[in-house]
Amino acid sequence: GDILETLKPGAEGELLSDILLVESMIYQHQELYEMTYFSLREALRVFPSNQDALERIWNSIDMCKRYEEAIDLFESILEVDAYSTLAWYYLGHAHSYQGNYAQAIECYEYAYLTDETFEAGCRECAELCLQLKLYRKALRYYEELMENFDPDSEILQNIGLCHQHLEQYRIARTFYTQALNYDPLDDEVLFHIGECFAKEENWERAIRYFQKAIDIEDSREEYF
Protein backbone atom coordinates (compact mmCIF):
# COMPACT_ATOMS: atom_id res chain seq x y z
CA GLY A 1 0.00 0.00 0.00
CA ASP A 2 2.77 2.46 0.92
CA ILE A 3 4.63 1.77 -2.33
CA LEU A 4 1.47 2.52 -4.33
CA GLU A 5 1.02 5.84 -2.50
CA THR A 6 4.53 6.92 -3.59
CA LEU A 7 3.76 5.94 -7.21
CA LYS A 8 0.47 7.84 -7.46
CA PRO A 9 1.63 11.52 -7.54
CA GLY A 10 3.63 11.22 -10.78
CA ALA A 11 1.16 8.94 -12.54
CA GLU A 12 -1.80 9.76 -14.74
CA GLY A 13 -4.16 8.16 -17.26
CA GLU A 14 -3.66 4.47 -17.92
CA LEU A 15 -0.73 4.11 -15.49
CA LEU A 16 -2.62 5.73 -12.60
CA SER A 17 -5.63 3.59 -13.45
CA ASP A 18 -3.51 0.42 -13.19
CA ILE A 19 -2.04 1.55 -9.85
CA LEU A 20 -5.59 2.10 -8.54
CA LEU A 21 -6.58 -1.33 -9.86
CA VAL A 22 -3.76 -2.97 -7.87
CA GLU A 23 -4.81 -0.90 -4.83
CA SER A 24 -8.39 -2.23 -5.20
CA MET A 25 -7.08 -5.82 -5.19
CA ILE A 26 -5.26 -5.17 -1.89
CA TYR A 27 -8.45 -3.72 -0.37
CA GLN A 28 -10.48 -6.66 -1.66
CA HIS A 29 -7.99 -9.08 -0.10
CA GLN A 30 -8.50 -7.21 3.20
CA GLU A 31 -12.31 -7.45 2.67
CA LEU A 32 -12.60 -3.64 2.66
CA TYR A 33 -15.33 -3.52 0.04
CA GLU A 34 -16.12 0.22 0.20
CA MET A 35 -12.44 1.02 -0.35
CA THR A 36 -12.32 -1.57 -3.17
CA TYR A 37 -15.24 0.22 -4.82
CA PHE A 38 -13.67 3.70 -4.45
CA SER A 39 -10.36 2.54 -5.96
CA LEU A 40 -12.05 0.85 -8.93
CA ARG A 41 -14.36 3.81 -9.49
CA GLU A 42 -11.35 6.14 -9.54
CA ALA A 43 -9.46 3.76 -11.85
CA LEU A 44 -12.34 3.99 -14.35
CA ARG A 45 -12.68 7.76 -13.95
CA VAL A 46 -9.05 8.41 -14.88
CA PHE A 47 -9.04 5.77 -17.67
CA PRO A 48 -12.54 4.57 -18.69
CA SER A 49 -11.10 1.90 -21.02
CA ASN A 50 -9.55 -0.10 -18.15
CA GLN A 51 -11.24 -3.44 -18.92
CA ASP A 52 -9.84 -5.21 -15.84
CA ALA A 53 -11.28 -2.55 -13.54
CA LEU A 54 -14.61 -2.70 -15.38
CA GLU A 55 -14.78 -6.50 -15.03
CA ARG A 56 -14.13 -6.25 -11.28
CA ILE A 57 -16.29 -3.31 -10.24
CA TRP A 58 -19.79 -4.86 -10.28
CA ASN A 59 -18.99 -7.12 -7.35
CA SER A 60 -18.12 -4.18 -5.08
CA ILE A 61 -21.10 -2.11 -6.33
CA ASP A 62 -23.35 -5.02 -5.37
CA MET A 63 -21.66 -5.54 -1.97
CA CYS A 64 -22.00 -1.82 -1.12
CA LYS A 65 -25.46 -1.37 -2.76
CA ARG A 66 -24.22 1.68 -4.70
CA TYR A 67 -26.56 1.19 -7.66
CA GLU A 68 -27.58 4.83 -8.10
CA GLU A 69 -23.95 6.01 -8.27
CA ALA A 70 -23.18 3.15 -10.63
CA ILE A 71 -25.66 4.51 -13.19
CA ASP A 72 -23.64 7.75 -13.47
CA LEU A 73 -20.35 5.84 -13.61
CA PHE A 74 -21.37 3.49 -16.43
CA GLU A 75 -23.02 6.32 -18.37
CA SER A 76 -19.74 8.28 -18.20
CA ILE A 77 -17.83 5.21 -19.49
CA LEU A 78 -20.31 4.87 -22.37
CA GLU A 79 -19.79 8.52 -23.31
CA VAL A 80 -16.15 7.57 -24.00
CA ASP A 81 -16.87 4.13 -25.49
CA ALA A 82 -20.45 3.63 -26.70
CA TYR A 83 -19.66 0.02 -27.63
CA SER A 84 -18.54 -1.15 -24.19
CA THR A 85 -20.54 -4.37 -23.80
CA LEU A 86 -19.84 -4.74 -20.07
CA ALA A 87 -20.70 -1.09 -19.33
CA TRP A 88 -24.11 -1.58 -21.01
CA TYR A 89 -24.61 -4.87 -19.16
CA TYR A 90 -23.78 -3.48 -15.73
CA LEU A 91 -25.78 -0.33 -16.43
CA GLY A 92 -28.70 -2.70 -17.05
CA HIS A 93 -28.08 -4.31 -13.65
CA ALA A 94 -27.93 -0.91 -11.93
CA HIS A 95 -31.20 0.26 -13.53
CA SER A 96 -32.85 -3.07 -12.67
CA TYR A 97 -31.90 -2.75 -8.98
CA GLN A 98 -33.29 0.81 -9.00
CA GLY A 99 -36.57 -0.44 -10.50
CA ASN A 100 -35.98 1.30 -13.87
CA TYR A 101 -37.00 -1.80 -15.80
CA ALA A 102 -37.58 -0.24 -19.23
CA GLN A 103 -34.08 1.28 -19.15
CA ALA A 104 -32.63 -1.99 -17.88
CA ILE A 105 -34.12 -3.93 -20.83
CA GLU A 106 -32.74 -1.34 -23.25
CA CYS A 107 -29.25 -1.62 -21.71
CA TYR A 108 -29.27 -5.42 -21.90
CA GLU A 109 -30.36 -5.12 -25.55
CA TYR A 110 -27.41 -2.83 -26.27
CA ALA A 111 -25.03 -5.18 -24.41
CA TYR A 112 -26.11 -7.97 -26.74
CA LEU A 113 -26.12 -5.77 -29.86
CA THR A 114 -22.53 -4.64 -29.23
CA ASP A 115 -21.40 -8.27 -28.94
CA GLU A 116 -23.63 -11.02 -30.31
CA THR A 117 -21.51 -13.68 -28.59
CA PHE A 118 -22.44 -12.16 -25.21
CA GLU A 119 -24.99 -14.70 -24.02
CA ALA A 120 -25.52 -13.08 -20.59
CA GLY A 121 -26.91 -9.87 -22.14
CA CYS A 122 -29.47 -11.77 -24.20
CA ARG A 123 -30.41 -14.04 -21.27
CA GLU A 124 -30.88 -11.16 -18.78
CA CYS A 125 -33.03 -9.33 -21.31
CA ALA A 126 -35.25 -12.38 -21.85
CA GLU A 127 -35.59 -13.08 -18.12
CA LEU A 128 -36.46 -9.49 -17.23
CA CYS A 129 -39.09 -9.39 -20.00
CA LEU A 130 -40.55 -12.63 -18.62
CA GLN A 131 -40.68 -11.21 -15.07
CA LEU A 132 -42.43 -8.10 -16.40
CA LYS A 133 -44.97 -10.28 -18.26
CA LEU A 134 -43.74 -9.03 -21.67
CA TYR A 135 -44.11 -12.56 -23.01
CA ARG A 136 -43.83 -11.89 -26.75
CA LYS A 137 -40.71 -9.78 -26.28
CA ALA A 138 -39.22 -12.39 -23.95
CA LEU A 139 -39.84 -15.07 -26.60
CA ARG A 140 -37.92 -13.02 -29.17
CA TYR A 141 -34.82 -13.11 -26.96
CA TYR A 142 -35.28 -16.74 -25.94
CA GLU A 143 -35.44 -17.62 -29.66
CA GLU A 144 -32.13 -15.73 -30.14
CA LEU A 145 -30.65 -17.79 -27.29
CA MET A 146 -31.90 -21.03 -28.87
CA GLU A 147 -30.40 -20.09 -32.25
CA ASN A 148 -27.02 -18.82 -31.11
CA PHE A 149 -26.18 -20.67 -27.89
CA ASP A 150 -26.62 -24.10 -26.35
CA PRO A 151 -30.10 -24.31 -24.83
CA ASP A 152 -30.51 -25.59 -21.27
CA SER A 153 -33.48 -26.71 -19.21
CA GLU A 154 -34.04 -23.21 -17.78
CA ILE A 155 -34.30 -21.60 -21.23
CA LEU A 156 -36.66 -24.33 -22.45
CA GLN A 157 -38.81 -24.05 -19.30
CA ASN A 158 -39.03 -20.25 -19.65
CA ILE A 159 -40.01 -20.51 -23.32
CA GLY A 160 -42.72 -22.92 -22.19
CA LEU A 161 -43.87 -20.40 -19.56
CA CYS A 162 -44.16 -17.64 -22.18
CA HIS A 163 -46.30 -19.84 -24.42
CA GLN A 164 -48.39 -20.98 -21.43
CA HIS A 165 -49.13 -17.36 -20.47
CA LEU A 166 -50.02 -16.65 -24.11
CA GLU A 167 -52.51 -19.57 -23.84
CA GLN A 168 -50.58 -21.63 -26.41
CA TYR A 169 -50.73 -24.74 -24.26
CA ARG A 170 -49.73 -27.37 -26.82
CA ILE A 171 -46.61 -25.41 -27.83
CA ALA A 172 -45.82 -24.80 -24.15
CA ARG A 173 -45.94 -28.55 -23.50
CA THR A 174 -43.48 -29.33 -26.29
CA PHE A 175 -40.90 -27.01 -24.68
CA TYR A 176 -41.60 -28.36 -21.18
CA THR A 177 -41.11 -31.89 -22.52
CA GLN A 178 -37.75 -30.85 -24.02
CA ALA A 179 -36.79 -29.35 -20.63
CA LEU A 180 -37.54 -32.72 -19.01
CA ASN A 181 -34.92 -34.33 -21.27
CA TYR A 182 -32.32 -32.39 -19.27
CA ASP A 183 -33.89 -33.13 -15.89
CA PRO A 184 -36.71 -35.72 -15.81
CA LEU A 185 -37.28 -35.04 -12.09
CA ASP A 186 -37.96 -31.30 -12.42
CA ASP A 187 -41.15 -30.99 -10.35
CA GLU A 188 -41.85 -27.40 -11.53
CA VAL A 189 -41.86 -28.43 -15.18
CA LEU A 190 -44.15 -31.40 -14.44
CA PHE A 191 -46.48 -29.06 -12.54
CA HIS A 192 -46.60 -26.62 -15.49
CA ILE A 193 -47.45 -29.46 -17.88
CA GLY A 194 -50.29 -30.35 -15.51
CA GLU A 195 -51.47 -26.73 -15.57
CA CYS A 196 -51.55 -26.76 -19.39
CA PHE A 197 -53.67 -29.93 -19.45
CA ALA A 198 -55.98 -28.44 -16.80
CA LYS A 199 -56.49 -25.32 -18.94
CA GLU A 200 -57.54 -27.61 -21.79
CA GLU A 201 -59.87 -29.43 -19.33
CA ASN A 202 -57.95 -32.66 -19.85
CA TRP A 203 -58.36 -33.45 -16.17
CA GLU A 204 -57.01 -36.99 -16.08
CA ARG A 205 -53.68 -36.06 -17.64
CA ALA A 206 -53.50 -32.90 -15.53
CA ILE A 207 -53.94 -34.93 -12.34
CA ARG A 208 -51.31 -37.42 -13.50
CA TYR A 209 -48.71 -34.64 -13.93
CA PHE A 210 -49.68 -32.90 -10.67
CA GLN A 211 -49.24 -36.26 -8.92
CA LYS A 212 -45.79 -36.71 -10.51
CA ALA A 213 -44.79 -33.26 -9.24
CA ILE A 214 -46.04 -34.11 -5.72
CA ASP A 215 -44.16 -37.44 -5.74
CA ILE A 216 -40.90 -35.52 -6.31
CA GLU A 217 -41.64 -32.51 -4.08
CA ASP A 218 -44.42 -32.92 -1.51
CA SER A 219 -43.88 -29.62 0.35
CA ARG A 220 -45.31 -27.33 -2.36
CA GLU A 221 -48.83 -26.29 -1.39
CA GLU A 222 -49.84 -25.23 -4.93
CA TYR A 223 -49.15 -28.74 -6.28
CA PHE A 224 -51.83 -30.14 -3.95
C-alpha positions as CSV (number, residue, x, y, z in Angstrom):
1,G,0.0,0.0,0.0
2,D,2.8,2.5,0.9
3,I,4.6,1.8,-2.3
4,L,1.5,2.5,-4.3
5,E,1.0,5.8,-2.5
6,T,4.5,6.9,-3.6
7,L,3.8,5.9,-7.2
8,K,0.5,7.8,-7.5
9,P,1.6,11.5,-7.5
10,G,3.6,11.2,-10.8
11,A,1.2,8.9,-12.5
12,E,-1.8,9.8,-14.7
13,G,-4.2,8.2,-17.3
14,E,-3.7,4.5,-17.9
15,L,-0.7,4.1,-15.5
16,L,-2.6,5.7,-12.6
17,S,-5.6,3.6,-13.4
18,D,-3.5,0.4,-13.2
19,I,-2.0,1.6,-9.8
20,L,-5.6,2.1,-8.5
21,L,-6.6,-1.3,-9.9
22,V,-3.8,-3.0,-7.9
23,E,-4.8,-0.9,-4.8
24,S,-8.4,-2.2,-5.2
25,M,-7.1,-5.8,-5.2
26,I,-5.3,-5.2,-1.9
27,Y,-8.4,-3.7,-0.4
28,Q,-10.5,-6.7,-1.7
29,H,-8.0,-9.1,-0.1
30,Q,-8.5,-7.2,3.2
31,E,-12.3,-7.4,2.7
32,L,-12.6,-3.6,2.7
33,Y,-15.3,-3.5,0.0
34,E,-16.1,0.2,0.2
35,M,-12.4,1.0,-0.3
36,T,-12.3,-1.6,-3.2
37,Y,-15.2,0.2,-4.8
38,F,-13.7,3.7,-4.5
39,S,-10.4,2.5,-6.0
40,L,-12.1,0.9,-8.9
41,R,-14.4,3.8,-9.5
42,E,-11.3,6.1,-9.5
43,A,-9.5,3.8,-11.9
44,L,-12.3,4.0,-14.4
45,R,-12.7,7.8,-14.0
46,V,-9.0,8.4,-14.9
47,F,-9.0,5.8,-17.7
48,P,-12.5,4.6,-18.7
49,S,-11.1,1.9,-21.0
50,N,-9.5,-0.1,-18.2
51,Q,-11.2,-3.4,-18.9
52,D,-9.8,-5.2,-15.8
53,A,-11.3,-2.5,-13.5
54,L,-14.6,-2.7,-15.4
55,E,-14.8,-6.5,-15.0
56,R,-14.1,-6.3,-11.3
57,I,-16.3,-3.3,-10.2
58,W,-19.8,-4.9,-10.3
59,N,-19.0,-7.1,-7.4
60,S,-18.1,-4.2,-5.1
61,I,-21.1,-2.1,-6.3
62,D,-23.3,-5.0,-5.4
63,M,-21.7,-5.5,-2.0
64,C,-22.0,-1.8,-1.1
65,K,-25.5,-1.4,-2.8
66,R,-24.2,1.7,-4.7
67,Y,-26.6,1.2,-7.7
68,E,-27.6,4.8,-8.1
69,E,-23.9,6.0,-8.3
70,A,-23.2,3.1,-10.6
71,I,-25.7,4.5,-13.2
72,D,-23.6,7.7,-13.5
73,L,-20.4,5.8,-13.6
74,F,-21.4,3.5,-16.4
75,E,-23.0,6.3,-18.4
76,S,-19.7,8.3,-18.2
77,I,-17.8,5.2,-19.5
78,L,-20.3,4.9,-22.4
79,E,-19.8,8.5,-23.3
80,V,-16.2,7.6,-24.0
81,D,-16.9,4.1,-25.5
82,A,-20.5,3.6,-26.7
83,Y,-19.7,0.0,-27.6
84,S,-18.5,-1.2,-24.2
85,T,-20.5,-4.4,-23.8
86,L,-19.8,-4.7,-20.1
87,A,-20.7,-1.1,-19.3
88,W,-24.1,-1.6,-21.0
89,Y,-24.6,-4.9,-19.2
90,Y,-23.8,-3.5,-15.7
91,L,-25.8,-0.3,-16.4
92,G,-28.7,-2.7,-17.1
93,H,-28.1,-4.3,-13.6
94,A,-27.9,-0.9,-11.9
95,H,-31.2,0.3,-13.5
96,S,-32.8,-3.1,-12.7
97,Y,-31.9,-2.8,-9.0
98,Q,-33.3,0.8,-9.0
99,G,-36.6,-0.4,-10.5
100,N,-36.0,1.3,-13.9
101,Y,-37.0,-1.8,-15.8
102,A,-37.6,-0.2,-19.2
103,Q,-34.1,1.3,-19.1
104,A,-32.6,-2.0,-17.9
105,I,-34.1,-3.9,-20.8
106,E,-32.7,-1.3,-23.2
107,C,-29.3,-1.6,-21.7
108,Y,-29.3,-5.4,-21.9
109,E,-30.4,-5.1,-25.6
110,Y,-27.4,-2.8,-26.3
111,A,-25.0,-5.2,-24.4
112,Y,-26.1,-8.0,-26.7
113,L,-26.1,-5.8,-29.9
114,T,-22.5,-4.6,-29.2
115,D,-21.4,-8.3,-28.9
116,E,-23.6,-11.0,-30.3
117,T,-21.5,-13.7,-28.6
118,F,-22.4,-12.2,-25.2
119,E,-25.0,-14.7,-24.0
120,A,-25.5,-13.1,-20.6
121,G,-26.9,-9.9,-22.1
122,C,-29.5,-11.8,-24.2
123,R,-30.4,-14.0,-21.3
124,E,-30.9,-11.2,-18.8
125,C,-33.0,-9.3,-21.3
126,A,-35.2,-12.4,-21.9
127,E,-35.6,-13.1,-18.1
128,L,-36.5,-9.5,-17.2
129,C,-39.1,-9.4,-20.0
130,L,-40.6,-12.6,-18.6
131,Q,-40.7,-11.2,-15.1
132,L,-42.4,-8.1,-16.4
133,K,-45.0,-10.3,-18.3
134,L,-43.7,-9.0,-21.7
135,Y,-44.1,-12.6,-23.0
136,R,-43.8,-11.9,-26.8
137,K,-40.7,-9.8,-26.3
138,A,-39.2,-12.4,-24.0
139,L,-39.8,-15.1,-26.6
140,R,-37.9,-13.0,-29.2
141,Y,-34.8,-13.1,-27.0
142,Y,-35.3,-16.7,-25.9
143,E,-35.4,-17.6,-29.7
144,E,-32.1,-15.7,-30.1
145,L,-30.7,-17.8,-27.3
146,M,-31.9,-21.0,-28.9
147,E,-30.4,-20.1,-32.2
148,N,-27.0,-18.8,-31.1
149,F,-26.2,-20.7,-27.9
150,D,-26.6,-24.1,-26.4
151,P,-30.1,-24.3,-24.8
152,D,-30.5,-25.6,-21.3
153,S,-33.5,-26.7,-19.2
154,E,-34.0,-23.2,-17.8
155,I,-34.3,-21.6,-21.2
156,L,-36.7,-24.3,-22.4
157,Q,-38.8,-24.1,-19.3
158,N,-39.0,-20.3,-19.6
159,I,-40.0,-20.5,-23.3
160,G,-42.7,-22.9,-22.2
161,L,-43.9,-20.4,-19.6
162,C,-44.2,-17.6,-22.2
163,H,-46.3,-19.8,-24.4
164,Q,-48.4,-21.0,-21.4
165,H,-49.1,-17.4,-20.5
166,L,-50.0,-16.6,-24.1
167,E,-52.5,-19.6,-23.8
168,Q,-50.6,-21.6,-26.4
169,Y,-50.7,-24.7,-24.3
170,R,-49.7,-27.4,-26.8
171,I,-46.6,-25.4,-27.8
172,A,-45.8,-24.8,-24.2
173,R,-45.9,-28.5,-23.5
174,T,-43.5,-29.3,-26.3
175,F,-40.9,-27.0,-24.7
176,Y,-41.6,-28.4,-21.2
177,T,-41.1,-31.9,-22.5
178,Q,-37.7,-30.8,-24.0
179,A,-36.8,-29.4,-20.6
180,L,-37.5,-32.7,-19.0
181,N,-34.9,-34.3,-21.3
182,Y,-32.3,-32.4,-19.3
183,D,-33.9,-33.1,-15.9
184,P,-36.7,-35.7,-15.8
185,L,-37.3,-35.0,-12.1
186,D,-38.0,-31.3,-12.4
187,D,-41.1,-31.0,-10.3
188,E,-41.9,-27.4,-11.5
189,V,-41.9,-28.4,-15.2
190,L,-44.1,-31.4,-14.4
191,F,-46.5,-29.1,-12.5
192,H,-46.6,-26.6,-15.5
193,I,-47.4,-29.5,-17.9
194,G,-50.3,-30.3,-15.5
195,E,-51.5,-26.7,-15.6
196,C,-51.5,-26.8,-19.4
197,F,-53.7,-29.9,-19.5
198,A,-56.0,-28.4,-16.8
199,K,-56.5,-25.3,-18.9
200,E,-57.5,-27.6,-21.8
201,E,-59.9,-29.4,-19.3
202,N,-57.9,-32.7,-19.9
203,W,-58.4,-33.5,-16.2
204,E,-57.0,-37.0,-16.1
205,R,-53.7,-36.1,-17.6
206,A,-53.5,-32.9,-15.5
207,I,-53.9,-34.9,-12.3
208,R,-51.3,-37.4,-13.5
209,Y,-48.7,-34.6,-13.9
210,F,-49.7,-32.9,-10.7
211,Q,-49.2,-36.3,-8.9
212,K,-45.8,-36.7,-10.5
213,A,-44.8,-33.3,-9.2
214,I,-46.0,-34.1,-5.7
215,D,-44.2,-37.4,-5.7
216,I,-40.9,-35.5,-6.3
217,E,-41.6,-32.5,-4.1
218,D,-44.4,-32.9,-1.5
219,S,-43.9,-29.6,0.3
220,R,-45.3,-27.3,-2.4
221,E,-48.8,-26.3,-1.4
222,E,-49.8,-25.2,-4.9
223,Y,-49.2,-28.7,-6.3
224,F,-51.8,-30.1,-4.0
